[in-house]
């Protein structure tokens, strides 16, 4: 029985968290161009792969005018500016690979980038919110959200695999939308003791997580499913793309961090892009009651500072709601127990498949690169020269990636209800 205090509380709603009814955490209709004053930024950003391949990006950035940010008028303009400046920054830092990085980001890039970041509450480095949530358009504005009708706005080197990597991740985010919309129903149902509403919402969340898993399989194809296409080549991701997603925190290539000239005189450390910066799975963890071990929890909590502030707040606000798992156990209802455990099993399966993806895209190419270096067989591909050696066993966010992912998966398994198992679900 809910207390009188709980019953008087305003219903939990997504209205104040900048969550789109149709797109969830994805930015609706990102702008493709900034006001003409900012054309120098756009000109460089749209030529990034070309300028990086010719090693000319740094020289172009050094000649770029120092532009004021006062003409950026609304949220979408700020998001595009952050995306553009983030991509330019990643290229500037990593143009020469991990052995010839820079210690300072020049003032004409660092100052406006810092100001835009302050306005948005985001750090001055490429984040998931930039590269995925705000880096897309539909070729046909009335057409579907699928790989054929979607395009990215700004690219790093890597050809079609760049499009595949960012857009498959976008489709995973979009598949999560029905689950995100169901979270208030679960919270309000638990508050008020509405078991049927909670059960129905958990069914919706389970199906949504399954759809996320299916979308993730687009990354490298899947013979036993209906997605045989390969949208991301693991060797291209590892050898060409990955370094441009890397940060300057917990990275041996930049142990001191990066000085943002005109902002601060001391270097600052920021993590690179990471799937842990997606708000989706952290929302599910807080809703279902997944308790991560201290080291993993600290990393995941740190990653929240790389999310838009409203999304970060949503995760925190979910975390302080009455326990869903306790509610399910108190009801002692077989059907509710089952739908809860099915939901956990879907989340567990998603995390297990994510480990499989990381193995294909990082662990296996890293082992191959080590063997090539050992045998000095440089002729087999530039993976030896371009791939960041310092990140062979780490994620771009700086975590020890396989250990972290397996620990997170194992802690998800712990929340199955007592005397049930994954097979029962």
C-alpha positions as a LaTeX table, in Angstrom:
\begin{tabular}{lrrr}
\hline
Residue & $x$ (\AA) & $y$ (\AA) & $z$ (\AA) \\
\hline
Unk1 & 0.00 & 0.00 & 0.00 \\
Unk2 & 1.44 & 3.36 & $-1.02$ \\
Unk3 & 1.63 & 6.00 & 1.69 \\
Unk4 & $-0.57$ & 9.11 & 1.61 \\
Unk5 & 2.59 & 11.14 & 1.01 \\
Unk6 & 3.49 & 9.06 & $-2.05$ \\
Unk7 & $-0.06$ & 9.27 & $-3.45$ \\
Unk8 & 0.04 & 13.07 & $-3.21$ \\
Unk9 & 3.27 & 13.33 & $-5.18$ \\
Unk10 & 3.05 & 14.64 & $-8.71$ \\
Unk11 & 3.23 & 11.82 & $-11.24$ \\
Unk12 & 6.71 & 11.11 & $-12.55$ \\
Unk13 & 7.03 & 12.51 & $-16.06$ \\
Unk14 & 9.71 & 12.92 & $-18.74$ \\
Unk15 & 8.55 & 16.45 & $-19.56$ \\
Unk16 & 11.38 & 18.30 & $-17.81$ \\
Unk17 & 14.25 & 16.14 & $-19.07$ \\
Unk18 & 14.42 & 17.11 & $-22.77$ \\
Unk19 & 13.43 & 13.62 & $-23.85$ \\
Unk20 & 11.66 & 13.50 & $-27.20$ \\
Unk21 & 8.40 & 11.55 & $-27.37$ \\
Unk22 & 9.46 & 10.10 & $-30.74$ \\
Unk23 & 13.25 & 10.07 & $-30.50$ \\
Unk24 & 14.10 & 9.65 & $-26.83$ \\
Unk25 & 17.54 & 11.07 & $-26.05$ \\
Unk26 & 18.28 & 11.71 & $-29.74$ \\
Unk27 & 18.32 & 15.39 & $-30.73$ \\
Unk28 & 15.29 & 16.03 & $-32.98$ \\
Unk29 & 16.10 & 17.40 & $-36.45$ \\
Unk30 & 19.72 & 18.51 & $-35.95$ \\
Unk31 & 20.74 & 21.55 & $-37.97$ \\
Unk32 & 23.02 & 20.93 & $-40.96$ \\
Unk33 & 24.54 & 24.43 & $-41.10$ \\
Unk34 & 25.48 & 27.23 & $-38.74$ \\
Unk35 & 24.94 & 30.95 & $-39.46$ \\
Unk36 & 27.27 & 32.17 & $-42.21$ \\
Unk37 & 29.54 & 33.89 & $-39.66$ \\
Unk38 & 30.69 & 30.40 & $-38.60$ \\
Unk39 & 31.45 & 29.18 & $-42.12$ \\
Unk40 & 35.20 & 28.85 & $-41.30$ \\
Unk41 & 34.30 & 26.13 & $-38.78$ \\
Unk42 & 31.97 & 24.36 & $-41.19$ \\
Unk43 & 34.48 & 24.49 & $-44.05$ \\
Unk44 & 37.08 & 22.66 & $-41.99$ \\
Unk45 & 34.70 & 20.20 & $-40.32$ \\
Unk46 & 33.19 & 19.04 & $-43.61$ \\
Unk47 & 36.67 & 18.36 & $-45.01$ \\
Unk48 & 38.03 & 16.51 & $-41.98$ \\
Unk49 & 38.85 & 13.14 & $-43.60$ \\
Unk50 & 40.56 & 14.85 & $-46.56$ \\
Unk51 & 42.55 & 17.25 & $-44.37$ \\
Unk52 & 43.63 & 14.48 & $-42.01$ \\
Unk53 & 44.72 & 12.16 & $-44.79$ \\
Unk54 & 46.91 & 14.96 & $-46.18$ \\
Unk55 & 48.15 & 15.99 & $-42.71$ \\
Unk56 & 46.90 & 19.54 & $-43.35$ \\
Unk57 & 44.24 & 19.90 & $-40.65$ \\
Unk58 & 46.47 & 21.53 & $-38.05$ \\
Unk59 & 47.74 & 24.13 & $-40.52$ \\
Unk60 & 44.16 & 25.00 & $-41.53$ \\
Unk61 & 43.04 & 25.27 & $-37.89$ \\
Unk62 & 46.02 & 27.47 & $-37.02$ \\
Unk63 & 44.87 & 29.94 & $-39.69$ \\
Unk64 & 41.24 & 29.87 & $-38.55$ \\
Unk65 & 39.82 & 33.17 & $-37.20$ \\
Unk66 & 38.89 & 33.46 & $-33.53$ \\
Unk67 & 35.09 & 33.70 & $-33.70$ \\
Unk68 & 32.69 & 34.92 & $-31.03$ \\
Unk69 & 30.01 & 32.50 & $-29.85$ \\
Unk70 & 27.45 & 35.25 & $-29.19$ \\
Unk71 & 25.69 & 34.66 & $-32.52$ \\
Unk72 & 24.70 & 31.09 & $-31.59$ \\
Unk73 & 21.08 & 31.64 & $-30.66$ \\
Unk74 & 19.44 & 28.36 & $-29.69$ \\
Unk75 & 20.04 & 24.82 & $-28.49$ \\
Unk76 & 20.30 & 23.22 & $-31.94$ \\
Unk77 & 22.86 & 25.80 & $-33.10$ \\
Unk78 & 24.90 & 25.17 & $-29.96$ \\
Unk79 & 24.71 & 21.39 & $-30.47$ \\
Unk80 & 25.92 & 21.65 & $-34.06$ \\
Unk81 & 28.69 & 24.03 & $-33.01$ \\
Unk82 & 29.76 & 21.57 & $-30.31$ \\
Unk83 & 29.74 & 18.68 & $-32.79$ \\
Unk84 & 31.77 & 20.65 & $-35.34$ \\
Unk85 & 34.33 & 21.95 & $-32.83$ \\
Unk86 & 34.58 & 18.51 & $-31.20$ \\
Unk87 & 35.35 & 16.79 & $-34.49$ \\
Unk88 & 37.92 & 19.45 & $-35.41$ \\
Unk89 & 39.54 & 19.10 & $-31.98$ \\
Unk90 & 39.81 & 15.30 & $-32.21$ \\
Unk91 & 41.40 & 15.64 & $-35.62$ \\
Unk92 & 43.79 & 18.37 & $-34.45$ \\
Unk93 & 45.00 & 16.35 & $-31.48$ \\
Unk94 & 45.38 & 13.01 & $-33.27$ \\
Unk95 & 46.38 & 14.11 & $-36.81$ \\
Unk96 & 49.87 & 12.58 & $-36.48$ \\
Unk97 & 48.80 & 9.56 & $-34.44$ \\
Unk98 & 49.57 & 8.79 & $-30.83$ \\
Unk99 & 53.29 & 9.50 & $-31.04$ \\
Unk100 & 53.05 & 13.13 & $-32.15$ \\
Unk101 & 50.17 & 14.62 & $-30.21$ \\
Unk102 & 49.88 & 18.28 & $-29.20$ \\
Unk103 & 50.10 & 19.71 & $-25.70$ \\
Unk104 & 47.91 & 22.74 & $-26.42$ \\
Unk105 & 44.72 & 23.39 & $-28.35$ \\
Unk106 & 45.12 & 26.79 & $-30.04$ \\
Unk107 & 43.15 & 29.74 & $-28.73$ \\
Unk108 & 41.07 & 30.23 & $-31.89$ \\
Unk109 & 39.66 & 26.72 & $-31.39$ \\
Unk110 & 39.88 & 26.33 & $-27.62$ \\
Unk111 & 38.09 & 29.53 & $-26.53$ \\
Unk112 & 34.88 & 29.18 & $-28.58$ \\
Unk113 & 34.83 & 25.44 & $-27.94$ \\
Unk114 & 35.02 & 26.04 & $-24.19$ \\
Unk115 & 32.28 & 28.68 & $-24.33$ \\
Unk116 & 29.91 & 26.47 & $-26.31$ \\
Unk117 & 30.61 & 23.59 & $-23.93$ \\
Unk118 & 29.82 & 25.79 & $-20.92$ \\
Unk119 & 26.51 & 26.82 & $-22.48$ \\
Unk120 & 25.49 & 23.19 & $-23.03$ \\
Unk121 & 26.89 & 21.73 & $-19.82$ \\
Unk122 & 29.04 & 19.35 & $-21.86$ \\
Unk123 & 32.82 & 18.88 & $-21.68$ \\
Unk124 & 35.05 & 20.23 & $-24.49$ \\
Unk125 & 35.68 & 16.85 & $-26.12$ \\
Unk126 & 33.75 & 14.66 & $-28.55$ \\
Unk127 & 30.97 & 12.82 & $-26.70$ \\
Unk128 & 28.25 & 10.31 & $-27.52$ \\
Unk129 & 25.81 & 13.24 & $-27.42$ \\
Unk130 & 27.74 & 14.81 & $-30.32$ \\
Unk131 & 28.86 & 11.94 & $-32.53$ \\
Unk132 & 25.60 & 9.95 & $-32.29$ \\
Unk133 & 22.70 & 11.93 & $-30.84$ \\
Unk134 & 23.29 & 15.15 & $-32.84$ \\
Unk135 & 25.15 & 13.85 & $-35.91$ \\
Unk136 & 22.42 & 12.64 & $-38.25$ \\
Unk137 & 19.93 & 13.62 & $-40.92$ \\
Unk138 & 17.34 & 11.87 & $-43.07$ \\
Unk139 & 17.99 & 12.07 & $-46.81$ \\
Unk140 & 14.21 & 12.05 & $-47.34$ \\
Unk141 & 12.78 & 14.07 & $-44.41$ \\
Unk142 & 9.55 & 12.09 & $-44.65$ \\
Unk143 & 11.31 & 8.75 & $-45.07$ \\
Unk144 & 12.09 & 6.04 & $-42.50$ \\
Unk145 & 14.79 & 5.89 & $-39.87$ \\
Unk146 & 16.91 & 3.20 & $-41.51$ \\
Unk147 & 20.45 & 2.86 & $-42.79$ \\
Unk148 & 19.48 & 3.65 & $-46.37$ \\
Unk149 & 17.75 & 6.92 & $-45.49$ \\
Unk150 & 20.14 & 8.16 & $-42.80$ \\
Unk151 & 23.38 & 10.10 & $-43.16$ \\
Unk152 & 25.90 & 11.60 & $-40.76$ \\
Unk153 & 26.65 & 15.32 & $-40.73$ \\
Unk154 & 30.36 & 15.29 & $-39.85$ \\
Unk155 & 32.80 & 12.41 & $-40.33$ \\
Unk156 & 36.17 & 11.27 & $-39.09$ \\
Unk157 & 38.42 & 9.13 & $-41.35$ \\
Unk158 & 37.12 & 5.64 & $-42.01$ \\
Unk159 & 34.86 & 5.91 & $-45.05$ \\
Unk160 & 31.52 & 4.09 & $-44.94$ \\
Unk161 & 32.41 & 2.42 & $-41.64$ \\
Unk162 & 32.16 & 5.83 & $-39.95$ \\
Unk163 & 28.61 & 6.21 & $-41.18$ \\
Unk164 & 27.86 & 2.63 & $-40.15$ \\
Unk165 & 29.30 & 2.98 & $-36.66$ \\
Unk166 & 27.55 & 6.23 & $-35.76$ \\
Unk167 & 24.23 & 5.38 & $-37.42$ \\
Unk168 & 23.92 & 1.84 & $-36.07$ \\
Unk169 & 24.50 & 3.33 & $-32.61$ \\
Unk170 & 21.80 & 5.89 & $-33.41$ \\
Unk171 & 19.39 & 3.08 & $-34.32$ \\
Unk172 & 20.13 & 1.39 & $-31.00$ \\
Unk173 & 19.18 & 4.66 & $-29.27$ \\
Unk174 & 15.97 & 4.88 & $-31.31$ \\
Unk175 & 15.05 & 1.29 & $-30.50$ \\
Unk176 & 15.21 & 2.26 & $-26.82$ \\
Unk177 & 12.53 & 4.95 & $-27.16$ \\
Unk178 & 9.50 & 2.78 & $-26.19$ \\
Unk179 & 11.39 & 1.63 & $-23.10$ \\
Unk180 & 12.28 & 5.18 & $-22.09$ \\
Unk181 & 8.64 & 6.20 & $-22.53$ \\
Unk182 & 7.59 & 3.30 & $-20.27$ \\
Unk183 & 9.81 & 4.31 & $-17.36$ \\
Unk184 & 7.31 & 6.82 & $-15.88$ \\
Unk185 & 4.58 & 4.15 & $-16.03$ \\
Unk186 & 6.76 & 1.79 & $-14.01$ \\
Unk187 & 7.67 & 4.44 & $-11.44$ \\
Unk188 & 4.09 & 5.69 & $-11.02$ \\
Unk189 & 2.78 & 2.13 & $-10.90$ \\
Unk190 & 5.21 & 1.22 & $-8.13$ \\
Unk191 & 4.30 & 4.37 & $-6.20$ \\
Unk192 & 0.59 & 3.63 & $-6.40$ \\
Unk193 & 0.66 & $-0.16$ & $-6.25$ \\
Unk194 & $-0.67$ & $-0.68$ & $-9.81$ \\
Unk195 & 0.76 & $-4.12$ & $-10.51$ \\
Unk196 & $-0.89$ & $-4.53$ & $-13.93$ \\
Unk197 & 0.48 & $-1.20$ & $-15.19$ \\
Unk198 & 3.97 & $-2.13$ & $-14.01$ \\
Unk199 & 3.79 & $-5.55$ & $-15.66$ \\
Unk200 & 2.63 & $-4.13$ & $-18.99$ \\
Unk201 & 5.34 & $-1.46$ & $-18.94$ \\
Unk202 & 8.01 & $-4.07$ & $-18.19$ \\
Unk203 & 6.82 & $-6.07$ & $-21.20$ \\
Unk204 & 7.28 & $-2.97$ & $-23.34$ \\
Unk205 & 10.75 & $-2.41$ & $-21.93$ \\
Unk206 & 11.72 & $-6.03$ & $-22.58$ \\
Unk207 & 10.65 & $-5.80$ & $-26.22$ \\
Unk208 & 12.48 & $-2.50$ & $-26.61$ \\
Unk209 & 15.74 & $-3.95$ & $-25.25$ \\
Unk210 & 15.35 & $-6.87$ & $-27.65$ \\
Unk211 & 14.96 & $-4.35$ & $-30.49$ \\
Unk212 & 18.12 & $-2.59$ & $-29.30$ \\
Unk213 & 19.99 & $-5.87$ & $-29.47$ \\
Unk214 & 18.69 & $-6.51$ & $-32.99$ \\
Unk215 & 19.78 & $-3.02$ & $-34.05$ \\
Unk216 & 23.26 & $-3.56$ & $-32.59$ \\
Unk217 & 23.62 & $-6.65$ & $-34.78$ \\
Unk218 & 23.64 & $-4.34$ & $-37.78$ \\
Unk219 & 27.14 & $-3.31$ & $-36.73$ \\
Unk220 & 28.75 & $-6.43$ & $-38.16$ \\
Unk221 & 25.94 & $-8.44$ & $-39.70$ \\
Unk222 & 24.32 & $-11.58$ & $-38.37$ \\
Unk223 & 23.70 & $-14.67$ & $-40.53$ \\
Unk224 & 21.10 & $-16.14$ & $-38.23$ \\
Unk225 & 19.09 & $-12.90$ & $-38.09$ \\
Unk226 & 17.83 & $-10.73$ & $-40.91$ \\
Unk227 & 20.81 & $-8.36$ & $-40.99$ \\
Unk228 & 23.50 & $-9.99$ & $-43.13$ \\
Unk229 & 25.03 & $-6.64$ & $-44.17$ \\
Unk230 & 28.30 & $-5.47$ & $-42.62$ \\
Unk231 & 28.08 & $-1.75$ & $-41.91$ \\
Unk232 & 31.34 & $-1.44$ & $-39.97$ \\
Unk233 & 34.61 & $-3.13$ & $-40.92$ \\
Unk234 & 36.43 & $-4.10$ & $-37.68$ \\
Unk235 & 39.87 & $-3.44$ & $-39.19$ \\
Unk236 & 38.77 & 0.05 & $-40.30$ \\
Unk237 & 37.24 & 0.82 & $-36.92$ \\
Unk238 & 40.35 & $-0.32$ & $-35.09$ \\
Unk239 & 42.97 & 0.98 & $-37.48$ \\
Unk240 & 41.42 & 4.23 & $-38.77$ \\
Unk241 & 38.58 & 5.44 & $-36.59$ \\
Unk242 & 39.36 & 4.54 & $-33.04$ \\
Unk243 & 42.14 & 6.98 & $-32.37$ \\
Unk244 & 39.85 & 9.93 & $-33.24$ \\
Unk245 & 37.42 & 8.79 & $-30.52$ \\
Unk246 & 40.18 & 8.68 & $-27.90$ \\
Unk247 & 40.53 & 11.19 & $-25.09$ \\
Unk248 & 43.31 & 12.62 & $-22.96$ \\
Unk249 & 42.49 & 11.01 & $-19.65$ \\
Unk250 & 43.99 & 7.65 & $-18.65$ \\
Unk251 & 45.75 & 7.69 & $-22.01$ \\
Unk252 & 49.54 & 7.05 & $-21.95$ \\
Unk253 & 49.89 & 9.03 & $-25.18$ \\
Unk254 & 48.79 & 12.20 & $-23.37$ \\
Unk255 & 49.60 & 11.61 & $-19.70$ \\
Unk256 & 49.32 & 15.29 & $-18.76$ \\
Unk257 & 46.11 & 16.01 & $-20.64$ \\
Unk258 & 45.54 & 18.99 & $-22.94$ \\
Unk259 & 45.93 & 22.74 & $-22.40$ \\
Unk260 & 43.02 & 24.78 & $-23.77$ \\
Unk261 & 44.84 & 27.99 & $-24.71$ \\
Unk262 & 43.09 & 31.14 & $-23.54$ \\
Unk263 & 40.99 & 29.16 & $-21.07$ \\
Unk264 & 43.38 & 27.67 & $-18.50$ \\
Unk265 & 47.13 & 27.46 & $-18.25$ \\
Unk266 & 47.20 & 23.94 & $-16.80$ \\
Unk267 & 46.34 & 20.84 & $-18.86$ \\
Unk268 & 42.92 & 19.25 & $-18.40$ \\
Unk269 & 42.04 & 15.57 & $-18.77$ \\
Unk270 & 38.88 & 14.33 & $-20.49$ \\
Unk271 & 37.79 & 10.83 & $-21.43$ \\
Unk272 & 37.09 & 9.97 & $-25.04$ \\
Unk273 & 33.80 & 8.85 & $-26.53$ \\
Unk274 & 32.26 & 5.79 & $-24.89$ \\
Unk275 & 29.04 & 3.81 & $-25.07$ \\
Unk276 & 28.89 & 4.39 & $-21.30$ \\
Unk277 & 28.00 & 8.00 & $-22.15$ \\
Unk278 & 24.62 & 6.84 & $-23.47$ \\
Unk279 & 21.89 & 7.60 & $-20.94$ \\
Unk280 & 19.78 & 4.59 & $-21.97$ \\
Unk281 & 21.47 & 1.73 & $-20.14$ \\
Unk282 & 22.13 & 3.81 & $-17.04$ \\
Unk283 & 18.39 & 4.55 & $-16.88$ \\
Unk284 & 17.65 & 0.82 & $-17.10$ \\
Unk285 & 20.19 & 0.03 & $-14.37$ \\
Unk286 & 18.66 & 2.52 & $-11.97$ \\
Unk287 & 15.12 & 1.35 & $-12.76$ \\
Unk288 & 15.81 & $-2.36$ & $-12.38$ \\
Unk289 & 18.18 & $-1.97$ & $-9.42$ \\
Unk290 & 21.52 & $-3.08$ & $-10.91$ \\
Unk291 & 24.24 & $-2.37$ & $-8.35$ \\
Unk292 & 27.68 & $-2.14$ & $-9.92$ \\
Unk293 & 30.90 & $-2.74$ & $-8.04$ \\
Unk294 & 32.78 & 0.32 & $-6.82$ \\
Unk295 & 35.24 & 0.72 & $-9.70$ \\
Unk296 & 32.61 & 0.23 & $-12.41$ \\
Unk297 & 30.14 & 2.47 & $-10.62$ \\
Unk298 & 32.75 & 5.23 & $-10.33$ \\
Unk299 & 33.46 & 5.06 & $-14.07$ \\
Unk300 & 29.76 & 5.03 & $-15.00$ \\
Unk301 & 29.07 & 7.95 & $-12.66$ \\
Unk302 & 31.95 & 9.86 & $-14.24$ \\
Unk303 & 30.48 & 9.20 & $-17.69$ \\
Unk304 & 27.29 & 10.98 & $-16.67$ \\
Unk305 & 29.20 & 14.26 & $-16.76$ \\
Unk306 & 29.59 & 13.67 & $-20.52$ \\
Unk307 & 25.80 & 13.57 & $-21.02$ \\
Unk308 & 23.49 & 16.56 & $-21.53$ \\
Unk309 & 22.60 & 17.83 & $-18.04$ \\
Unk310 & 18.88 & 17.09 & $-18.32$ \\
Unk311 & 19.57 & 13.45 & $-19.25$ \\
Unk312 & 22.06 & 13.16 & $-16.41$ \\
Unk313 & 19.39 & 14.46 & $-14.03$ \\
Unk314 & 16.86 & 11.91 & $-15.29$ \\
Unk315 & 19.19 & 9.05 & $-14.34$ \\
Unk316 & 19.71 & 10.55 & $-10.91$ \\
Unk317 & 15.98 & 11.08 & $-10.36$ \\
Unk318 & 15.18 & 7.50 & $-11.37$ \\
Unk319 & 17.75 & 6.30 & $-8.84$ \\
Unk320 & 15.89 & 7.82 & $-5.89$ \\
Unk321 & 12.47 & 6.34 & $-6.72$ \\
Unk322 & 10.97 & 3.46 & $-4.72$ \\
Unk323 & 12.63 & 0.15 & $-5.60$ \\
Unk324 & 10.96 & $-1.68$ & $-8.50$ \\
Unk325 & 12.63 & $-4.95$ & $-7.56$ \\
Unk326 & 11.38 & $-4.70$ & $-3.95$ \\
Unk327 & 7.89 & $-3.93$ & $-5.25$ \\
Unk328 & 7.91 & $-7.00$ & $-7.49$ \\
Unk329 & 9.01 & $-9.23$ & $-4.64$ \\
Unk330 & 6.37 & $-7.81$ & $-2.31$ \\
Unk331 & 3.58 & $-8.59$ & $-4.75$ \\
Unk332 & 4.51 & $-12.29$ & $-4.82$ \\
Unk333 & 2.81 & $-12.56$ & $-8.22$ \\
Unk334 & 4.17 & $-15.19$ & $-10.61$ \\
Unk335 & 3.38 & $-13.19$ & $-13.74$ \\
Unk336 & 4.97 & $-9.99$ & $-12.43$ \\
Unk337 & 8.01 & $-12.00$ & $-11.32$ \\
Unk338 & 8.28 & $-13.46$ & $-14.80$ \\
Unk339 & 8.08 & $-10.16$ & $-16.70$ \\
Unk340 & 10.66 & $-8.62$ & $-14.37$ \\
Unk341 & 13.08 & $-11.49$ & $-14.94$ \\
Unk342 & 12.47 & $-11.44$ & $-18.70$ \\
Unk343 & 13.40 & $-7.76$ & $-18.64$ \\
Unk344 & 16.61 & $-8.57$ & $-16.77$ \\
Unk345 & 17.39 & $-11.41$ & $-19.20$ \\
Unk346 & 17.03 & $-9.06$ & $-22.19$ \\
Unk347 & 19.37 & $-6.53$ & $-20.61$ \\
Unk348 & 21.82 & $-9.32$ & $-19.81$ \\
Unk349 & 21.66 & $-10.57$ & $-23.41$ \\
Unk350 & 22.29 & $-7.07$ & $-24.74$ \\
Unk351 & 25.37 & $-6.70$ & $-22.56$ \\
Unk352 & 26.63 & $-10.13$ & $-23.56$ \\
Unk353 & 26.26 & $-9.28$ & $-27.24$ \\
Unk354 & 28.01 & $-5.95$ & $-26.67$ \\
Unk355 & 30.97 & $-7.91$ & $-25.30$ \\
Unk356 & 30.92 & $-9.96$ & $-28.49$ \\
Unk357 & 30.97 & $-6.77$ & $-30.58$ \\
Unk358 & 33.87 & $-5.32$ & $-28.58$ \\
Unk359 & 35.79 & $-8.57$ & $-29.03$ \\
Unk360 & 35.32 & $-8.38$ & $-32.82$ \\
Unk361 & 36.17 & $-4.69$ & $-33.08$ \\
Unk362 & 38.92 & $-4.29$ & $-30.48$ \\
Unk363 & 40.24 & $-7.50$ & $-28.89$ \\
Unk364 & 40.73 & $-9.50$ & $-32.09$ \\
Unk365 & 42.22 & $-6.63$ & $-34.16$ \\
Unk366 & 44.48 & $-5.71$ & $-31.22$ \\
Unk367 & 45.83 & $-9.26$ & $-31.05$ \\
Unk368 & 46.40 & $-9.25$ & $-34.80$ \\
Unk369 & 48.18 & $-5.89$ & $-34.62$ \\
Unk370 & 50.46 & $-7.17$ & $-31.85$ \\
Unk371 & 51.33 & $-10.22$ & $-33.93$ \\
Unk372 & 52.03 & $-8.11$ & $-37.01$ \\
Unk373 & 54.37 & $-5.89$ & $-35.04$ \\
Unk374 & 56.08 & $-8.90$ & $-33.55$ \\
Unk375 & 56.69 & $-10.37$ & $-36.99$ \\
Unk376 & 57.46 & $-6.96$ & $-38.53$ \\
Unk377 & 54.99 & $-7.68$ & $-41.33$ \\
Unk378 & 54.13 & $-4.06$ & $-41.97$ \\
Unk379 & 53.13 & $-4.87$ & $-45.53$ \\
Unk380 & 49.90 & $-6.53$ & $-44.41$ \\
Unk381 & 48.24 & $-3.23$ & $-43.69$ \\
Unk382 & 48.50 & 0.14 & $-42.06$ \\
Unk383 & 46.73 & $-1.20$ & $-38.99$ \\
Unk384 & 50.25 & $-1.44$ & $-37.50$ \\
Unk385 & 51.05 & 2.23 & $-37.95$ \\
Unk386 & 47.66 & 3.85 & $-37.38$ \\
Unk387 & 46.15 & 1.78 & $-34.58$ \\
Unk388 & 46.76 & 3.32 & $-31.12$ \\
Unk389 & 49.03 & 0.88 & $-29.30$ \\
Unk390 & 48.35 & 2.56 & $-25.95$ \\
Unk391 & 44.63 & 1.69 & $-26.23$ \\
Unk392 & 44.94 & $-1.96$ & $-27.22$ \\
Unk393 & 43.41 & $-3.18$ & $-23.97$ \\
Unk394 & 41.39 & $-0.09$ & $-23.11$ \\
Unk395 & 38.26 & 1.63 & $-24.32$ \\
Unk396 & 38.31 & 5.10 & $-25.83$ \\
Unk397 & 36.72 & 6.28 & $-22.59$ \\
Unk398 & 39.82 & 5.07 & $-20.74$ \\
Unk399 & 38.42 & 1.95 & $-19.08$ \\
Unk400 & 39.96 & $-1.53$ & $-19.12$ \\
Unk401 & 37.26 & $-2.46$ & $-21.53$ \\
Unk402 & 36.71 & $-6.23$ & $-21.39$ \\
Unk403 & 37.09 & $-6.44$ & $-17.63$ \\
Unk404 & 34.70 & $-3.53$ & $-17.22$ \\
Unk405 & 32.06 & $-4.93$ & $-19.60$ \\
Unk406 & 32.15 & $-8.40$ & $-18.08$ \\
Unk407 & 31.85 & $-7.01$ & $-14.57$ \\
Unk408 & 28.87 & $-4.86$ & $-15.58$ \\
Unk409 & 27.23 & $-7.87$ & $-17.24$ \\
Unk410 & 27.82 & $-10.07$ & $-14.18$ \\
Unk411 & 26.29 & $-7.49$ & $-11.85$ \\
Unk412 & 23.22 & $-7.39$ & $-14.12$ \\
Unk413 & 22.77 & $-11.13$ & $-13.65$ \\
Unk414 & 22.71 & $-10.71$ & $-9.88$ \\
Unk415 & 19.32 & $-8.95$ & $-9.92$ \\
Unk416 & 17.31 & $-11.95$ & $-11.11$ \\
Unk417 & 14.72 & $-12.65$ & $-8.45$ \\
Unk418 & 15.53 & $-15.28$ & $-5.78$ \\
Unk419 & 14.99 & $-18.94$ & $-6.75$ \\
Unk420 & 14.72 & $-18.03$ & $-10.42$ \\
Unk421 & 17.30 & $-18.28$ & $-13.13$ \\
Unk422 & 17.85 & $-16.99$ & $-16.61$ \\
Unk423 & 16.46 & $-20.23$ & $-17.99$ \\
Unk424 & 13.25 & $-19.78$ & $-16.06$ \\
Unk425 & 12.78 & $-16.43$ & $-17.78$ \\
\hline
\end{tabular}
